[in-house]
Amino acid sequence: MSGNATRTRVIVGPASKPALPPHIKLRHDPGRGRWHVLAPERVFEPDPIAIEILKRCDGITSVEQIANDLAKDYNAPVQEILNDTISMLQELSDKGVVKAA
């Protein structure tokens, strides 16, 4: 960034509606059986839980709903899932991989 421009940190919370920015892609490599997050000049290989979260980041579904869905799918405590989901999405938001409104 140039001049006095500063980037405001977005805080991810239960009501946030995360999405992947247009320049970030979640892609499956069928030859290797792996998922990758493709970003300009970077490639991430998320773990299976992160993949399940990222698949649900459509800009419409809230973090709270994502956590509720995952808690049902995995028969896990919703508060624990919510805390872990917020933490992961905050880290990815800080890196510019996820945007949250």
N, C-alpha and C positions, 0 to 999 in steps of 0.2 A: 504494500500500500504506500501511497505517496502522500506527501504533505502532512496535514494534521488528521487525516482520516484514521479512524480507529474502528476496530471490529467489536461489536457488542456481543458479549457471550449470551447465548440463548440458554435458559435453564429448562431442562426437560423435567416435566412433572406428570402426574396421572392424567391430566386433561390435555396434554400435548398430543398433537396428531403428526407423528413423524412420517417422513417420506425421503426417498433417495432423490437428490438433485438430478437434473437431466444429464449431467456429465458423469454420473456414477451409475454403474450397471451391476446387477446381481446376475451372474451367469453360471449355468451348470455345464461342466465339461463331462459329457457322457463317456468319453474314452477313458478318463481317469476316475470317473464316479465322484467328482469333487465339485463343490461350489466355490466360486471366486467373486470377490467384489473388485470390479475394475474401475479404477480412478485414473485420471491423467498421471502418467508416469509412476503409478503405484498399483500393486495387486495385493489384495488381502485374501487369506484363506480362513474364513470364519469357522468356528467350531459348530457342531450340529445344532446346539441351542440358539446360537447367534443367527444361524440361517433361518430357523423357524421364526425368530423375531423379525428379521429383515424382510422375509416374505410377506409379513403382515403390515409393513410400513408403506401404506398406500396414500397417506395424507388425509385420510378420512377417518380411519379407526384410531381411537385414542389409546394411549399407553395403558390406561386402566383396562380397556376392553381387550387389548392384546394379552395382558397379564391374566385376565379372567379366562380367556380362551385357552391359554397355555396351561393354567391351573387345572382346568377340566380335562384337557387332552392328556396331561401327564399325572393327574391325580396328586397334585402337589399343593402346598399351602399358598393361597393367593397373595398374601402379604409378602412372603419370601420371593415369589416370582416377580411381583411388582417392584420390589426394591432392587432385585438383580437386573430387571429390564431397564429401569430408570438409570441405573449405574452404567450399564453397557451403552445405552443410547446417548447418555451425556458424554461419555468418552468419545463416541463416534461423532457426535455433534461438534465437540471441541476440535476434532480433526477435520471437520468439513465433509465428512462422509455421509452424514444424515442431517436433514434440516427438520426442525420441529416448529410447528406453529401453535 
